[in-house]
Amino acid sequence: MIEVRETRLPGVGKKFTMHTTRGEDVCAIVHTDGRREVYHRSDPDEDAEDVLVLTDDEARQLGSILGGVVYRPELAEHLDVALNDLALEWVDIPADSPLVGRTVQTCRIRRTTGGTIVAILRTEGALPMPHPDEPIRANDTLVILTRPDTFDEIQRLVADGPPSDAA
């Protein structure tokens, strides 16, 4: 686990410093007004090489990106281990998907693949553990807990809709 040092900066805010596995220091200063400054030093004995200044909103958006809320790369190896034989899949719903307008229940992802929609991500915010009657909208992102071998079937459902006998 990476150690993060926290230092109070009276009248300024707090400073968080971590030493990366590559031997570099990354420091974030969170000001009392919400502004953030991020510093990078490849040599701890030298001055910061890079400085990034963000507003509170910009920092939160970047944090969402870095935390995997906005974009998630291919399943990380440690996540495979943590979930054993399960995976979280982020599935985008295009406007022309036959799932648009269907509900969590009638889209039949669970019945067809065994996967469970654990959240719906929308522009206005995330909807954790959506109700079975919650409609699926264009441009939603479904977060589905499933087995990795069902991903192709989920993509087929997004493109073609549920089987006619399940409608």
Secondary structure, 3 states (H helix, E strand, C coil): CCCEEEEEECCCEEEEEEECCCCCEEEEEEECCCCEEEEEECCCCCCCCEEEEECHHHHHHHHHHHCCCCCCCCCCHHHHHHHCCCEEEEEECCCCCCCCCCECCCCCHHHHHCCEEEEEEECCEEEECCCCCCECCCCCEEEEEECHHHHHHHHHHHHHCCCHHHC
